[in-house]
């Protein structure tokens, strides 16, 4: 894609239907901070990035052309034809059309697999501010600094070996709680090669999901999130409380609905674009509190 280098910054025209705020804040990632309106700090792929959306442009501060092309274009999924995806989804039904049009600038990030796996294990029965805090604790305790911004130092995500060496007690000190034993099991399976991107890449989605759920504490929702946000399996439909509510409210007459029925509906109606549909529906439901108890 076309870009300009200005004062050590990379600048692109925002003619790609991208919304920085909606993409970062739609629940798919946790390592970012809001610096000001439409200006964020992002930590990903062992890089510290300040990025801002302004005046029809997106500015990537202190970024080399090599990092922009090799890291940030893939991370933000800039080269995918989202117009085609959105048009297809909007043609499915009026509910999905409304959800897509509510936040059309969402793109699905391509996150690093191990970090995504551990992050969503931490996310279980947890609130986003605490998830972010636990990840920051682990990174500061067991990894190395990436840089400093406004007097605060930020750290890379720890390796599996570092987290395993920390032990249950070390993980608990970082406020992981009951999830410490799940993190340890994930690290052991990752280091042994039992769980790897290479192995998963040779599997169909159902088999990959089953493999991820062999990790202690990993259920359908966490496995689907990892498959969608780090492995490009766009046929999955992660279902948390907000997705369940919006699906019940919009597609099942407000009645209680089983997760398996939601997944069957998504597979039948959204197919290979289910993951994209999920992100639009999730953000729409959570932001507007659709289906929340009065």
C-alpha positions in Angstrom: 0.0 0.0 0.0 1.1 3.6 -0.6 2.7 5.6 2.3 4.8 8.6 2.9 7.8 9.1 5.2 7.5 12.4 7.0 9.9 13.3 9.8 10.6 9.7 10.7 6.9 9.0 10.7 4.9 6.9 8.3 1.7 8.6 7.0 -1.0 6.9 5.0 -4.3 8.3 3.6 -7.3 6.8 5.4 -9.1 5.8 2.3 -9.3 2.2 3.5 -12.3 2.4 5.8 -10.3 2.1 9.0 -11.3 3.4 12.4 -8.4 3.2 14.9 -10.5 3.6 18.0 -13.1 1.0 17.1 -10.5 -1.5 16.0 -8.5 -1.3 19.2 -11.4 -1.1 21.6 -13.7 -3.8 20.2 -12.4 -6.4 22.6 -9.9 -8.3 20.4 -6.7 -7.0 22.0 -5.5 -5.7 25.3 -2.0 -4.1 24.9 -2.9 -0.5 24.1 -3.4 2.8 25.9 -5.4 5.9 25.0 -3.1 8.9 24.8 -5.6 11.4 23.5 -8.6 11.5 21.1 -7.8 9.0 18.3 -4.2 8.7 19.5 -3.0 5.4 21.0 0.0 3.5 22.2 0.1 0.0 20.8 2.4 -2.8 22.0 2.6 -5.7 19.5 5.2 -8.0 17.9 8.0 -6.7 20.2 7.4 -3.1 19.1 6.1 0.0 20.8 4.0 2.1 18.4 2.4 5.5 18.8 -0.3 5.9 16.2 -2.9 8.6 15.5 -5.9 8.9 13.2 -6.4 12.5 12.2 -7.6 14.7 9.2 -8.1 11.8 6.9 -4.7 10.3 7.7 -3.1 7.7 9.9 0.3 8.6 11.4 2.7 5.9 12.6 5.2 7.8 14.8 8.9 6.9 14.7 8.3 3.9 12.5 10.6 2.6 9.8 9.3 1.7 6.3 10.5 -1.9 7.0 8.5 -2.2 10.2 5.5 -0.6 8.6 5.5 -3.0 5.7 6.5 -6.1 7.6 4.7 -5.6 11.0 2.0 -2.9 10.9 0.4 -3.5 7.5 -0.2 -7.2 8.4 -1.1 -6.5 12.1 -3.8 -4.0 11.1 -4.9 -6.2 8.2 -4.7 -3.2 5.9 -4.5 -5.1 2.6 -7.7 -7.1 3.0 -10.8 -6.1 1.0 -13.1 -5.2 3.8 -15.6 -3.4 1.5 -16.4 -6.8 -0.1 -16.7 -8.4 3.3 -19.0 -5.7 4.7 -21.2 -5.7 1.6 -21.6 -9.5 1.8 -22.5 -9.3 5.5 -24.9 -6.4 5.1 -26.7 -8.5 2.6 -27.3 -11.3 5.1 -30.0 -9.6 7.2 -31.0 -6.1 8.5 -29.7 -6.8 12.0 -26.2 -7.5 10.8 -26.4 -4.6 8.3 -27.1 -2.3 11.3 -24.2 -3.7 13.3 -21.8 -3.3 10.4 -22.9 0.2 9.7 -22.5 1.1 13.4 -18.8 0.5 13.3 -17.7 -0.1 9.7 -14.0 0.8 10.5 -13.3 -2.3 12.5 -10.5 -4.5 11.2 -9.5 -7.8 12.7 -5.9 -7.6 14.0 -3.3 -10.3 13.3 -1.7 -10.9 16.7 1.2 -13.0 17.8 -0.1 -16.5 18.6 1.5 -17.2 22.0 0.7 -13.7 23.4 -2.9 -14.0 22.2 -3.3 -17.4 23.8 -2.0 -16.3 27.2 -4.0 -13.0 27.0 -7.3 -14.7 26.4 -6.6 -17.3 29.1 -6.1 -14.3 31.5 -9.4 -12.8 30.1 -11.5 -15.6 31.6 -14.0 -14.2 34.1 -12.1 -10.9 34.1 -12.7 -7.3 33.2 -10.6 -5.5 30.5 -8.8 -3.1 32.9 -7.7 -6.0 35.1 -6.7 -8.1 32.0 -4.5 -5.3 30.8 -3.0 -4.8 34.3 -2.1 -8.5 34.7 -0.5 -8.6 31.2 1.5 -5.5 32.1 2.6 -7.1 35.4 3.8 -10.2 33.7 5.6 -8.3 31.0 7.4 -6.0 33.5 8.3 -8.9 35.7 9.5 -11.4 33.1 10.5 -9.6 29.9 12.6 -6.7 28.7 11.8 -3.0 28.1 10.8 -1.8 24.6 10.9 1.9 25.4 9.6 4.8 27.4 6.8 7.2 26.6 5.8 10.1 28.8 8.0 8.8 31.6 6.5 5.3 31.6 8.4 2.2 30.5 6.7 -0.5 28.4 7.8 -4.1 28.1 7.7 -6.9 25.6 5.4 -9.9 26.2 7.3 -12.7 28.1 8.4 -15.9 26.3 6.8 -19.2 27.3 10.1 -20.2 28.9 10.1 -17.1 31.1 6.6 -17.6 32.2 7.2 -21.3 33.0 10.3 -20.4 34.9 8.3 -17.9 37.0 6.4 -20.8 38.5 2.9 -20.7 39.9 3.9 -18.4 42.8 5.6 -16.0 40.4 2.5 -15.8 38.2 0.3 -15.4 41.2 2.3 -12.4 42.3 1.3 -10.8 39.0 -2.4 -11.2 40.0 -3.2 -14.0 37.6 -5.2 -15.8 40.2 -6.6 -19.2 39.4 -5.4 -18.7 35.8 -1.8 -19.3 36.8 -2.1 -23.1 36.5 -3.7 -22.7 33.0 -0.9 -20.4 31.9 1.7 -22.9 33.1 0.0 -25.7 31.2 -0.2 -23.6 28.0 3.5 -22.8 28.3 4.4 -26.5 28.8 2.4 -27.5 25.7 3.8 -24.7 23.7 7.4 -25.3 24.6 7.1 -29.1 23.9 5.6 -28.3 20.4 2.3 -30.0 21.3 0.6 -26.7 20.6 2.2 -24.7 17.7 1.1 -22.6 14.8 2.8 -25.1 12.5 0.8 -27.9 13.8 -2.5 -26.0 13.8 -1.9 -24.7 10.3 -2.2 -28.3 9.0 -5.6 -28.8 10.8 -9.1 -28.0 9.9 -10.8 -25.5 12.3 -12.7 -28.1 14.4 -9.5 -30.1 15.0 -7.5 -26.9 15.8 -10.2 -25.9 18.3 -10.1 -29.3 19.9 -6.3 -29.1 20.2 -6.4 -25.7 21.9 -9.0 -26.9 24.3 -6.6 -29.6 25.4 -4.9 -26.8 27.4 -6.2 -26.7 31.0 -8.9 -24.0 31.4 -9.3 -23.3 27.7 -12.9 -23.6 26.5 -14.7 -22.8 23.3 -14.7 -19.0 23.7 -10.9 -18.7 24.4 -10.0 -21.1 21.6 -12.2 -19.3 19.1 -10.7 -16.0 20.1 -7.2 -17.3 19.6 -8.1 -18.9 16.3 -9.7 -15.7 15.0 -7.3 -13.0 16.3 -4.0 -14.8 15.8 -4.5 -17.6 13.3 -6.8 -16.1 10.7 -9.6 -18.7 11.1 -12.4 -16.4 10.1 -15.1 -19.1 10.2 -15.2 -19.2 14.1 -17.7 -17.2 16.1 -16.4 -16.4 19.6 -19.4 -16.2 22.0 -19.2 -14.4 25.2 -22.0 -12.9 27.3 -22.5 -9.9 24.9 -22.6 -12.0 21.8 -25.0 -14.4 23.5 -27.2 -11.5 24.4 -27.2 -9.9 21.0 -27.8 -13.2 19.2 -30.7 -13.9 21.6 -32.2 -10.5 21.2 -31.9 -10.2 17.4 -32.1 -13.7 16.1 -33.8 -15.9 18.8 -36.7 -13.7 19.9 -35.1 -12.7 23.2 -35.3 -16.3 24.5 -32.4 -18.1 26.2 -30.2 -19.8 23.6 -27.5 -22.5 23.9 -24.0 -21.8 22.7 -24.1 -24.7 20.2 -27.3 -23.3 18.7 -25.6 -19.9 18.2 -22.6 -21.6 16.6 -24.8 -23.6 14.3 -26.7 -20.4 13.3 -23.4 -18.5 12.6 -22.0 -21.4 10.6 -25.2 -21.6 8.5 -25.8 -17.9 8.0 -22.3 -16.3 8.1 -20.1 -19.2 7.0 -16.5 -18.3 6.3 -17.2 -14.7 7.4 -18.5 -15.6 10.8 -15.5 -14.1 12.7 -16.1 -10.7 11.0 -19.8 -10.8 11.7 -19.0 -11.6 15.4 -16.8 -8.5 15.8 -19.4 -6.2 14.3 -22.2 -7.8 16.5 -20.0 -7.9 19.6 -19.0 -4.2 19.4 -22.6 -3.1 18.6 -24.0 -5.1 21.5 -21.5 -4.1 24.1 -21.5 -0.4 23.2 -25.3 -0.1 23.1 -25.8 -2.7 25.9 -28.2 -4.7 23.7 -29.9 -7.4 25.7 -28.5 -6.2 29.0 -30.8 -6.5 32.0 -32.8 -3.3 32.6 
